[in-house]
């Protein structure tokens, strides 16, 4: 599920009390419905959509009012979910519950082939494409599914078992970059016939704030 974001989404700021001492566990299982809060990006239009706490998500059908259900490419890719929701099958990446109040803004960088983005001190969620190590034990190109996480502490284990620990610069066709220090859990996402998606793995970590990056349009 590719997206093309050309806007930023803002959320209220609050205490940055999120960290390893207060983990929010997102289990790798599929939930057909749940209640969510926060914001989401519509990949078909250069704008963001916002929902209040308690917005309902389900796995099939169309969006009607406060009921947001999975559609092909016309609805949300990223949503901040409430503690009661383990996973919304709508998501390509799932962010921890308190993240809504911690996100300053989020933007996708659509990178040109061969263009390098330095993520040292930051993090990104790969929406599609491939990643090439620029540092670490070996120089190589690896392919990852949507939702793989890249940052200055490396990449979470992908579905293929690749581990890009300590890779500080990567090449990728698309990276969704969080520009603020957050504690989060991200689940890798793939489609399944029954409900539209399943989590392949999850991980928790803390990253320092990234330097501002320009929005690149392809």
N, C-alpha and C positions, 0 to 999 in steps of 0.2 A: 504494500500500500504506500505508493510514493506520495509525497506532498510537496507543495511549493509555497512557502510562507514568505510574504513580503511585508510583514508587519510585526510589531512588538505587542506583547500582552502584559499588562501590569496587574498587580494584585496588592492588597493592603499589606503594609509592613507591620511587623510585630516583633516580639521578643525572639531572639535567635537561640532559644533554649532547645535545640534539637541536637542529639549526638548519640554516641554509642551507649551512654547510660540510659537512654530512653528509646530503645529500639521499637520500631513498628514493623511487625513481621507480616509480610505478604506471602502467603503460601502459594506454591505453584499449582493452582487448581483453577478450574473454570467455574465462574458464577454467571448464571444467565441474567441475573438482575441484581440491583443494589442501589443504595442511595449515595450520591456523590455531592461534592461541593467544589467550587472553584471555577476554572476557566478552561476553554478548549479552543482549538484552532480549526476553522473550516478550510480544508486544503483547496477547495475549488474557488474561493474568493479571497481577495487580499484584506481580510478582516478577521477579527476574533469574535467568538461567542462566549457569553458569560451565563452561568447558572448559579442560583442561590443554593445554600446548604439544603439538602433534602431532595434535590433533583433526582428523578428516577431514571435508571439506565436498564435496558433490557437487551436481549440478544438478537432479536429479529424484528422486522417491520420497518416503520418509519417514525420520524420524530413528530410528535403532536403535543404542543404545549410544553409542559414540564416533563413529559415522558420522552426521553431520548433513546431511541433504539438503533441498533446497528443497521447502517446502510452501506452501500458499496464504497464510494469515495466522497460522499457528500456531507459526512458528519465528522465527529471529533476524532482526533488522533491521540491527544494528550489531555488528561483530566486529573485534577487533584481529587482523590477519593477520601471518603470518611473512614473512620476506624472500623466501622461495621462491614465495609466492603473489602474483601480480600483481592478480588480482581474483577474489573469490568471487561467483558470480552470485546468491548469496543476499542480497547486501547492498544497502541503499539508500544507504549511505555507507560508504566504506572508509577506515580510519585507518592511519597509517603503523606499521611493525612495532614500534618501541620505545615506542609510545604507551601500551601496556598498563601500563608502569611509571611513566607520567607522569600518567595520569588520576587525579584525586582523586575526583571523582564526576561523573556525567552525569545530566541530568534533562531531561525535556521540559516545556516550558511550553505549556499549552493556553490560548491567549489568547482573551479575549472580543472580539467585533467592535468595532473602534474603539480597543481598548486598545493603548497604545504601550509597547514595551520598549526601553530605552536600552541598546544594545550597545556603546557607546563603551568601549574598553579590553577588549572581549571578542569572542566569536565565537559563531555559531550555525549549525546546519545545518537548512535548511528541509525539513520532511518533506512538507508539502503546503500549499496555500493561495496567497495573494498577498502581495506586499510593496509598501508605499507609501513613497516617499521623503519624508522630513521635512526634509532638508537636501541641499544639492548644487546642481548647475546648474539643475535643474528639478523641480517637484513633480509627480509622476505616480504612477500605479499600474501595476505590472508583475506578470505572472504567471510563476511559475517551476516547474520540475519538481522532484521530490524530489532532495535532494542538493545543491541550490544553497547556496552559503556566504555568510553575511552577517556583517559585523563592522565595526570602526571604520575599516578601510581600504576599505570598500565591498564590493560583491558581485562574485563572479567572473562572467565572461560567461556568460549563460544560453544555452539552446538558441536562443532568439529573438534573441540578440545584444545584449540589454540589458546595460548596464554601470552599476551604481549606485555609482560611485566616490565615496568620502568621505561616503556616507550614514551618519549616526551614530545614527539612531533609525528603527525600522521598525515597521510594523503587519503582523502575520501571524497566521494561524489556528493554526499550529503551528510551534514552533521548538525544536530540540534544542540546548541550550546547554552547551558545555564550560566548566566553571568554573575552569579553570586554564590557565596559559600552556603551550602545546604547539606543536610543529612537526608539521605533519600534511599529508597529501595526501587530498583528498576527490574522489571521482568521482561525477559526476551519474549517475543510474541511471534506466533506463526498461525496460519489459518487452520481451521479444522471444520469439517463439513457440518457438524452438529451445531456449534455455537459461534463460529467465526473466529475462534482463537484459543490458544492454550499457552501457558507459561512454560518455557523450557528451562529457565533457571532464574534465580534471584540473587541479589547481593546488596550489602549495606556498607557504606563507607562515608567518610567526611572528606571534603575537598576545600582548599582555600579558594578565595574569590579569584576569578579570572580577569585579566585586563580586558577592557572594551575591545570588541572586534567589529570591523565594518561589515555591514550587510552586503553580501555579494549576490548579485542576481545573474543567473545563467540564461 
